[in-house]
Amino acid sequence: MRQAKRILRAGNLINMAIPPLVEPSVSLSAAEVERYARHVLIPDVGMEGQRRLKNARVLVVGAGGLGSPALMYLAAAGVGTIGVVDDDLVEMSNLQRQVVHGVADVGRLKSESAAETLASMNPLVRVVRHDVRIDSTNALEIIADYDLVLDGADNFPTRYLLNDACVLLGKPDVWGSIFRFDGQASVWWAKHGPCYRCVFPEPPPPGLVPSCAEGGVLGLLCAAIGSIQAAEAVKLIVGIGDPLIGRLMVHDALRQSWDALTVRKDPDCAVCGTSPTVTKLVDYQDFCGMPGGSVAAAASVPVPLISARELADLLADSVDSPGVLLVDVRGRDERAIAGIPGAQAIHLDEFRSGAAVSQIPFKQPVVIMCRSGSRSEEASRILIEAGHPDVHNLAGGVLAWIRDVDPSQPSY
């Protein structure tokens, strides 16, 4: 919530009536009426509302923690066309929360696994796979073919990308976010209220907000937030209820509390304000200061890499001498899952504060590691900028070590 700019505690909320997003389809078949009978019996949905769902096209970005329950409930609800954007593979550590996948799906494309699950749930629904990483080069083309976007992304560059693309195309962005025991959800739609940038104009500094892979997430929380996203999508399609436009739902699973915060449109918003400065999609890795951004990469101090196999050889050669100093910048709970013997634990926060520099001898070669290489890259750069002459970042982190050197350890 430190990122937010225009958030107020909710007072008396004004009911916002939004016209249905989708026109009704042709009549339902007997099989469809039987399947969706419990919807048809609801006066606010009825036969016409179900026909709108049949005619709807929803793009779900990410077949992961949030995307899993959202995809399953959208398919069960009878949304006629569901697009799935994901280029990742199913991993064993996903199964704790990504319920659209099973053990037999490990190693498969998430989009393929999700499409197969949805087809088994509801063969009346058409699933369109987009086995790509959505970015500035393809987002507008992909999103243009859908009525709304459901954002199940797990990173800031994609969230800003989807928001900006939806603003430019005039489409609603049904957003959710989860971390550990906390979840948030809202609907960003510049036509009727604030967009994501109105409330979060700038991304947090890289590394300040850990990812779920680094900090963990309660698997059950995904169901709570993902089902809210699916419900908001259905409400927008059918044109019922009070959508989460101008409201941010905040859920604390430990307290089992829900808070509704009022969020305001920012007239100075860079993308949807009165004088927008963002009129096309940009480099969102660069905007968020992430590795891979063009400007950030050009301006950063280069960090030498060492592979897991090279490190294993180096450690073997230094058994009888001081050799290389291996530094692990992860937290205690991560180190308990897997690690490299002999690594010295110095948390990334100590590098950021400057305390780590005095703990590391400048006459000894140093290799820095984390889970996958991004946090250790930051720590390596800090040490290099402090003047250390021999620093390497472990490419791929401990995950590469497990894959290439010690497969007996669990991956995460």
C-alpha positions in Angstrom: 0.0 0.0 0.0 3.0 2.3 0.2 2.9 2.6 -3.6 -0.6 4.1 -3.6 -1.3 7.7 -4.3 -5.0 8.3 -4.3 -6.6 5.9 -1.8 -9.2 7.0 0.8 -11.1 5.1 3.4 -14.5 4.1 2.1 -17.4 6.1 3.3 -20.9 5.9 1.8 -20.3 4.3 -1.6 -22.4 5.3 -4.5 -23.9 2.4 -6.5 -22.5 2.5 -10.0 -24.7 1.1 -12.7 -22.7 0.0 -15.7 -24.5 -1.1 -18.9 -23.9 -4.7 -19.9 -20.5 -5.1 -21.6 -21.6 -7.8 -24.0 -24.6 -8.2 -26.3 -26.7 -11.5 -25.9 -25.9 -14.4 -28.1 -28.5 -16.4 -30.0 -30.7 -18.7 -28.0 -29.2 -21.2 -25.6 -29.4 -24.9 -26.5 -31.3 -27.3 -24.3 -27.9 -28.7 -23.0 -26.8 -25.1 -22.1 -30.1 -24.3 -20.4 -29.7 -27.5 -18.3 -26.1 -26.8 -17.4 -26.7 -23.1 -16.5 -30.2 -23.5 -15.0 -29.1 -22.2 -11.6 -27.9 -19.0 -13.3 -31.1 -18.7 -15.3 -33.1 -18.9 -12.1 -31.5 -15.7 -10.8 -33.7 -12.8 -11.8 -30.6 -10.5 -12.3 -29.0 -13.0 -14.7 -31.8 -14.9 -16.3 -31.8 -16.3 -19.8 -30.6 -13.0 -21.3 -27.7 -12.7 -18.9 -26.6 -16.3 -19.6 -26.7 -15.5 -23.4 -24.4 -12.5 -22.7 -22.0 -14.8 -20.9 -22.1 -17.2 -23.9 -21.2 -14.3 -26.2 -18.4 -12.9 -24.0 -14.7 -13.1 -24.7 -12.5 -12.8 -21.6 -8.7 -12.8 -21.7 -7.0 -14.2 -18.6 -3.3 -13.3 -18.3 -1.5 -15.9 -16.2 -2.6 -19.4 -15.6 -1.1 -19.4 -12.1 -2.4 -18.7 -8.6 -5.1 -16.1 -9.5 -5.7 -17.3 -13.0 -6.5 -20.9 -11.9 -9.7 -20.3 -9.9 -10.7 -17.5 -12.2 -10.4 -19.7 -15.3 -12.3 -22.5 -13.7 -15.2 -20.4 -12.5 -15.4 -18.5 -15.8 -15.6 -21.8 -17.7 -18.1 -23.2 -15.3 -20.2 -19.9 -15.6 -20.4 -20.4 -19.4 -18.2 -17.6 -20.7 -18.2 -18.5 -24.3 -14.5 -17.7 -25.2 -11.7 -17.7 -22.7 -8.2 -16.7 -23.8 -5.2 -17.9 -21.7 -1.9 -16.1 -21.9 1.0 -17.9 -20.3 4.4 -19.2 -21.7 5.5 -20.8 -18.4 5.8 -24.5 -17.6 4.0 -26.2 -14.7 6.4 -26.8 -11.8 5.8 -29.0 -8.8 5.9 -25.9 -6.5 3.0 -24.4 -8.4 0.6 -27.2 -7.3 0.2 -25.7 -3.8 -2.0 -23.0 -5.2 -2.4 -23.3 -9.0 -5.4 -25.7 -8.9 -6.1 -25.7 -12.7 -3.0 -28.0 -13.0 -2.2 -31.5 -11.6 0.8 -33.7 -10.9 0.6 -35.2 -14.4 0.9 -31.6 -15.8 4.4 -30.9 -14.4 6.6 -29.9 -17.3 3.7 -29.0 -19.6 2.9 -25.5 -20.8 0.5 -23.9 -18.3 -1.8 -22.7 -21.2 -2.0 -26.3 -22.5 -2.7 -27.8 -19.1 -5.3 -25.1 -18.3 -7.1 -25.5 -21.6 -7.3 -29.3 -21.1 -8.8 -28.8 -17.6 -11.3 -26.3 -18.8 -12.4 -28.6 -21.7 -13.0 -31.4 -19.2 -15.1 -29.1 -17.0 -17.1 -27.5 -19.7 -16.8 -28.6 -23.4 -19.3 -25.9 -24.4 -16.6 -23.2 -23.8 -14.0 -22.3 -26.4 -10.5 -21.9 -25.0 -7.9 -19.9 -27.0 -4.3 -20.5 -26.0 -1.7 -17.7 -26.3 1.6 -19.5 -25.6 3.6 -16.2 -25.4 4.9 -13.8 -22.9 2.7 -10.7 -23.3 4.7 -7.5 -23.8 4.6 -4.2 -25.6 5.0 -5.8 -29.0 1.9 -8.0 -28.8 -0.4 -6.8 -26.0 -2.6 -4.5 -28.1 -3.1 -7.1 -30.8 -4.0 -9.9 -28.3 -6.3 -7.8 -26.0 -8.1 -6.1 -28.9 -9.9 -9.4 -29.6 -11.5 -9.6 -26.1 -14.1 -7.8 -24.1 -12.1 -7.5 -20.9 -8.8 -8.5 -19.4 -8.5 -10.4 -16.1 -5.0 -9.7 -14.7 -3.5 -12.7 -13.0 0.1 -11.5 -13.4 2.7 -11.8 -10.7 4.9 -8.9 -11.6 4.7 -5.1 -11.9 5.9 -4.7 -15.5 3.0 -6.9 -16.7 0.4 -5.1 -14.5 1.4 -1.7 -15.9 1.5 -3.1 -19.4 -2.0 -4.5 -19.1 -3.4 -1.3 -17.5 -2.0 0.9 -20.2 -3.1 -1.4 -23.0 -6.6 -1.5 -21.6 -6.7 2.3 -21.3 -5.6 2.7 -24.9 -8.2 0.2 -26.1 -11.0 1.4 -23.7 -11.4 -2.0 -22.0 -11.8 -2.9 -18.3 -8.9 -4.5 -16.5 -10.0 -6.8 -13.7 -7.0 -6.8 -11.4 -5.9 -8.9 -8.4 -2.8 -9.1 -6.3 -1.7 -11.6 -3.6 1.3 -11.9 -1.2 1.6 -14.2 1.8 -1.8 -13.7 3.7 -2.8 -10.5 1.9 -4.9 -9.9 -1.2 -6.3 -7.0 -3.2 -8.7 -6.7 -6.1 -10.3 -3.9 -8.1 -11.6 -3.1 -11.6 -9.6 -0.5 -13.5 -11.6 1.1 -16.3 -10.6 4.7 -17.3 -14.0 5.1 -19.0 -15.8 4.9 -15.7 -13.2 5.5 -13.0 -9.5 5.3 -12.1 -7.0 3.2 -13.8 -4.1 1.3 -12.1 -1.7 4.2 -12.7 -4.1 6.7 -11.1 -3.7 4.8 -7.8 -0.2 3.5 -8.3 1.6 6.1 -10.5 5.1 4.7 -9.9 6.2 1.1 -9.4 8.1 0.3 -6.2 11.9 0.1 -6.4 13.0 -3.2 -7.7 13.3 -5.8 -5.0 11.4 -3.8 -2.4 8.3 -6.0 -2.8 9.3 -9.7 -2.9 7.6 -12.0 -5.4 5.5 -15.0 -4.2 8.5 -17.2 -5.2 10.7 -15.2 -2.8 8.2 -14.4 0.0 5.6 -17.2 -0.3 1.8 -17.1 -0.5 -1.0 -18.9 1.2 -2.4 -21.1 -1.5 -6.0 -20.7 -0.3 -5.7 -16.9 -0.7 -5.6 -17.4 -4.5 -9.1 -18.8 -4.4 -10.5 -15.8 -2.5 -9.0 -13.2 -4.8 -9.3 -15.1 -8.1 -13.0 -15.8 -7.5 -13.6 -12.1 -6.8 -12.0 -11.3 -10.2 -14.2 -13.9 -11.9 -17.3 -12.5 -10.2 -16.4 -9.0 -11.3 -15.9 -10.2 -14.9 -19.3 -11.8 -14.8 -21.0 -8.7 -13.4 -19.4 -6.5 -16.1 -20.5 -8.9 -18.8 -24.1 -9.2 -17.6 -24.4 -5.6 -16.4 -25.5 -6.3 -12.8 -24.5 -5.2 -9.3 -22.0 -2.6 -8.3 -18.6 -3.4 -9.9 -15.3 -2.7 -8.1 -14.7 0.5 -10.1 -13.4 3.2 -7.8 -13.0 0.7 -5.0 -10.1 -1.4 -3.8 -10.9 -4.5 -1.9 -8.2 -5.5 0.7 -8.3 -8.9 2.3 -6.3 -10.1 5.3 -6.6 -13.9 5.5 -5.1 -14.0 9.0 -7.7 -11.7 10.4 -10.3 -12.9 7.9 -11.2 -9.3 7.2 -12.3 -7.4 4.1 -11.9 -3.6 3.7 -13.2 -1.5 0.9 -11.1 1.6 0.1 -12.3 4.3 -2.2 -9.9 5.1 -5.0 -10.1 8.3 -7.1 -9.3 9.0 -10.7 -6.2 11.2 -11.0 -6.7 14.1 -13.5 -2.9 14.2 -13.9 -2.6 10.5 -14.6 0.1 9.8 -17.2 -2.1 7.5 -19.2 -5.7 8.4 -18.6 -5.5 12.0 -17.3 -6.5 15.2 -19.1 -3.0 15.6 -20.7 -1.6 12.0 -20.9 2.1 11.6 -21.5 1.8 7.8 -22.1 0.1 7.5 -25.5 1.6 4.2 -26.6 3.0 1.1 -24.9 6.5 1.5 -23.5 9.3 -0.7 -22.2 7.8 -1.9 -19.0 10.9 -3.7 -17.7 12.7 -0.4 -18.0 9.8 1.6 -16.5 9.9 -0.7 -13.4 13.7 -0.7 -13.3 13.9 -4.4 -13.9 16.8 -6.3 -15.4 16.3 -6.5 -19.2 15.0 -2.9 -19.5 16.9 -1.1 -22.3 17.8 2.1 -20.4 18.3 0.4 -17.1 20.6 -2.2 -18.7 22.6 0.5 -20.5 23.1 2.6 -17.3 23.9 -0.3 -14.9 27.3 -1.5 -13.9 27.8 -4.9 -15.7 27.9 -7.9 -13.4 30.0 -10.9 -14.4 28.2 -14.3 -14.3 29.4 -17.7 -13.2 27.5 -20.9 -14.0 26.5 -23.5 -11.5 29.0 -26.0 -13.0 31.8 -23.5 -13.0 31.0 -22.7 -9.4 31.1 -26.4 -8.4 34.5 -26.8 -10.0 35.7 -23.6 -8.3 34.5 -24.8 -4.9 36.1 -28.2 -5.4 39.4 -26.6 -6.2 39.3 -24.3 -3.1 38.6 -27.1 -0.5 42.2 -26.8 0.9 42.6 -23.1 0.5 40.5 -20.0 1.3 39.5 -19.7 -2.4 36.1 -18.2 -3.2 33.7 -16.7 -0.7 30.1 -17.8 -1.5 27.4 -15.4 -0.2 23.7 -16.3 0.0 21.5 -13.2 0.1 18.2 -15.1 0.7 16.2 -15.2 3.9 16.3 -18.0 6.5 13.1 -19.7 5.3 14.4 -19.9 1.7 17.8 -21.2 2.8 16.0 -24.0 4.7 14.5 -25.4 1.5 17.7 -25.6 -0.5 21.2 -24.2 -0.7 24.9 -24.7 -1.4 27.1 -26.0 1.4 29.5 -23.5 2.8 27.6 -20.4 1.7 27.8 -17.4 4.1 24.3 -15.9 4.8 24.3 -12.1 4.3 20.8 -10.9 3.5 20.2 -8.5 0.6 18.9 -5.8 3.0 22.5 -5.7 4.5 23.8 -4.9 1.0 21.2 -2.2 0.5 22.1 -0.6 3.9 25.8 -0.9 3.2 26.5 -3.1 6.2 27.5 -6.1 4.0 30.4 -4.3 2.4 32.5 -4.3 5.6 31.8 -8.0 6.1 33.3 -9.1 2.8 37.1 -9.1 2.3 38.1 -7.3 -0.8 41.1 -9.6 -1.3 39.0 -12.7 -1.7 36.9 -13.6 -4.9 33.2 -13.5 -4.2 30.3 -15.3 -5.7 26.8 -14.1 -4.7 23.7 -16.3 -5.0 19.9 -16.2 -4.5 17.0 -18.2 -5.8 17.2 -17.4 -9.5 19.8 -14.7 -9.9 18.0 -11.4 -9.7 18.5 -10.4 -6.1 22.1 -11.6 -6.2 22.6 -9.4 -9.2 21.6 -6.4 -7.2 23.9 -7.4 -4.3 26.7 -8.0 -6.8 26.3 -4.6 -8.3 26.3 -2.9 -4.9 29.6 -4.7 -4.0 31.2 -3.8 -7.4 30.2 -0.2 -7.0 31.8 -0.2 -3.6 35.1 -1.1 -5.3 35.3 -4.9 -4.9 37.6 -6.1 -7.7 36.3 -9.7 -8.1 32.6 -10.4 -7.8 30.5 -12.8 -9.8 26.7 -13.5 -9.8 25.6 -17.1 -9.8 23.6 -17.4 -13.1 20.2 -18.9 -12.4 20.8 -19.0 -8.6 20.2 -22.0 -6.5 17.7 -23.3 -9.0 20.5 -23.7 -11.5 22.6 -25.4 -8.9 19.8 -27.9 -8.2 19.3 -28.5 -11.9 22.9 -28.9 -12.9 24.9 -29.9 -9.8 22.7 -31.3 -7.0 19.3 -32.6 -8.2 18.7 -34.3 -4.8 17.6 -31.0 -3.4 14.0 -29.7 -3.7 13.3 -26.9 -6.1 10.9 -24.1 -5.2 
